[in-house]
Amino acid sequence: MEYLFELSGEQPKLAKAEVKALIEAYQVEYKIREELTNLLIIKTNDKLEKSFFKRLGYTHSVLKHITSAKKLNDVLKDIENISSNKKFCVRAKRIKNNLKKISAKEAEERIGAIIKGPIDLENPKKVFKLFLTDQNLVFGEQIIKINRKEYRKRKPHKRPFFKPGAIKPELARACINLTRVRDGAILDVFSGTGSFLIEANDMDISSVGVDASLKMLKGSKKNQKLTKNKKNSLILADSRKTPFKPHSFEAIIADPPYGRSSTVYGDISDLYNQTIREALRNLKKGGYLCFISPKEGVDLKVDTNEIERYKVRVHRSLTRIIRVIRRRSSEL
Ligand SMILES: C[S@@+](CC[C@H](N)C(=O)[O-])C[C@H]1O[C@@H](n2cnc3c(N)ncnc32)[C@H](O)[C@@H]1O
C-alpha cells in the first residue's frame, strides 16, 4: 500500500521529517516512493492506524495513493476501473502555482465523470484528491483529514495562560514526533506555559514538565485543561539538576530561554550545555532529545550524537534551530 501525505507548506522540511520519525517510532518498514512539494508518498506493507495520523502536526490529510502521472489523460486511463458505492467527490488542488495550463475545475469534472458511483459535492462520504505539483499529477483516495481547527483553538494566545515565545501546537507536535516517542513518557525540561505537555496529552503520551519558575508551573497547570487526557505531572526543578533516576525517559524536549526576553536562571551557555548533559543522563539508551535553540549566539560544547537539524522560522524576526540528538549506548 502507498500512503500519500498532504503536508502543510508552512514548514516543508519539518513536515516530512516528522512523518519519517513517526514511522520509525512505530517500527514500520517503508520506502520513500516520491518526495514532491508539500507531498510525501511512502510504500509499506504495514497498515498505519488513524491514531498514527492524528499525531501529526504538519499534515493536512493522508490518502491512499492511486496513481501519479505527467498528463491528465494518463491519470484518467489509470482510474478507469475505480468505482465508489458511497457518495463521492473529487477535489483538485494546485500546489504553489504548478501546472497552470491544467484547469483544476476541468480535472475534477473529468475524473468525476470516470469514477463509477454517486457524486455528492456537498456531503460526500468519500473524497478523491488530485494534486498538481512539480509537473506531476498525483491522485489518491482520502483516508483521513486532520482536524486542524483543534490546533487553532489551542494557539498560544488563546490559552488561559499566555507568555510570548510559547510554542504553537503544530510545532510542538512535530518536535514530540521527532523524539520518536511512542508509549513511554516524555520529559519537557523547560515546560513554560506547557505547550508540549498540552499536545502530548492530546497525543495520548504521558509527560513530565519541569520548570524553575513556580508561576510558570501554575500557569501551565491551567493550560492543561485544554485537553482531555491528563497524564502529566509538573515539577519545580532546575533543568541542570533534575530529581530523576538515570535513564528514566524515552524522550526529552528542551526549549530553553533565549536570553533577555525570558527568565534565565544562570549563564545561558552553561545552562544549555549542562541541560544537554543532564538530559543525556535522563535518557534511556537510544532515546532522543529534541533541543530547540536560537539561530546564533550559543556555543554548544557537549559532544552529542546529533542526527538531524532543522532551521525553523517562527516569525519574521525569530528563527530557531531544532536539533535531534540520540543518546549513544556508550553514554553514561
Ligand atoms: C522559552 S521558555 C519555554 C517555553 C515553552 N516551551 C512554552 O511553549 O511555553 C523557557 C522556560 O524555561 C524556564 N527556565 C529558565 N531557566 C530554567 C532552568 N534552569 N531550569 C528549568 N527551567 C528554567 C523559564 O521559567 C521558562 O518558563
The ligand as an SDF file (V2000), in Angstrom:
LIG
                    3D

 27 29  0  0  0  0  0  0  0  0999 V2000
   11.4140   29.5910   26.2590 C   0  0  0  0  0  0  0  0  0  0  0  0
   10.5480   29.2740   27.7450 S   0  0  0  0  0  0  0  0  0  0  0  0
    9.7510   27.7400   27.3710 C   0  0  0  0  0  0  0  0  0  0  0  0
    8.5310   27.9350   26.5760 C   0  0  0  0  0  0  0  0  0  0  0  0
    7.6640   26.7110   26.4750 C   0  0  0  0  0  0  0  0  0  0  0  0
    8.2040   25.7440   25.5730 N   0  0  0  0  0  0  0  0  0  0  0  0
    6.2730   27.1400   26.0440 C   0  0  0  0  0  0  0  0  0  0  0  0
    5.8570   26.8110   24.9270 O   0  0  0  0  0  0  0  0  0  0  0  0
    5.6220   27.8420   26.8160 O   0  0  0  0  0  0  0  0  0  0  0  0
   11.7720   28.8130   28.8740 C   0  0  0  0  0  0  0  0  0  0  0  0
   11.2980   28.4040   30.2630 C   0  0  0  0  0  0  0  0  0  0  0  0
   12.4280   27.9160   30.9600 O   0  0  0  0  0  0  0  0  0  0  0  0
   12.3070   28.2490   32.3400 C   0  0  0  0  0  0  0  0  0  0  0  0
   13.6710   28.1780   32.9040 N   0  0  0  0  0  0  0  0  0  0  0  0
   14.6870   29.0550   32.8050 C   0  0  0  0  0  0  0  0  0  0  0  0
   15.8060   28.5530   33.3670 N   0  0  0  0  0  0  0  0  0  0  0  0
   15.4830   27.3050   33.8100 C   0  0  0  0  0  0  0  0  0  0  0  0
   16.2150   26.2600   34.4450 C   0  0  0  0  0  0  0  0  0  0  0  0
   17.4860   26.3970   34.7710 N   0  0  0  0  0  0  0  0  0  0  0  0
   15.5760   25.0950   34.7200 N   0  0  0  0  0  0  0  0  0  0  0  0
   14.2720   24.9360   34.3930 C   0  0  0  0  0  0  0  0  0  0  0  0
   13.5310   25.8980   33.8050 N   0  0  0  0  0  0  0  0  0  0  0  0
   14.1260   27.0540   33.5010 C   0  0  0  0  0  0  0  0  0  0  0  0
   11.6390   29.6000   32.3390 C   0  0  0  0  0  0  0  0  0  0  0  0
   10.9490   29.7960   33.5570 O   0  0  0  0  0  0  0  0  0  0  0  0
   10.6960   29.4740   31.1170 C   0  0  0  0  0  0  0  0  0  0  0  0
    9.4230   29.0620   31.5390 O   0  0  0  0  0  0  0  0  0  0  0  0
  1  2  1  0
  2  3  1  0
  2 10  1  0
  3  4  1  0
  4  5  1  0
  5  6  1  0
  5  7  1  0
  7  8  2  0
  7  9  1  0
 10 11  1  0
 11 12  1  0
 11 26  1  0
 12 13  1  0
 13 14  1  0
 13 24  1  0
 14 15  1  0
 14 23  1  0
 15 16  2  0
 16 17  1  0
 17 18  1  0
 17 23  2  0
 18 19  1  0
 18 20  2  0
 20 21  1  0
 21 22  2  0
 22 23  1  0
 24 25  1  0
 24 26  1  0
 26 27  1  0
M  CHG  2   2   1   9  -1
M  END
$$$$
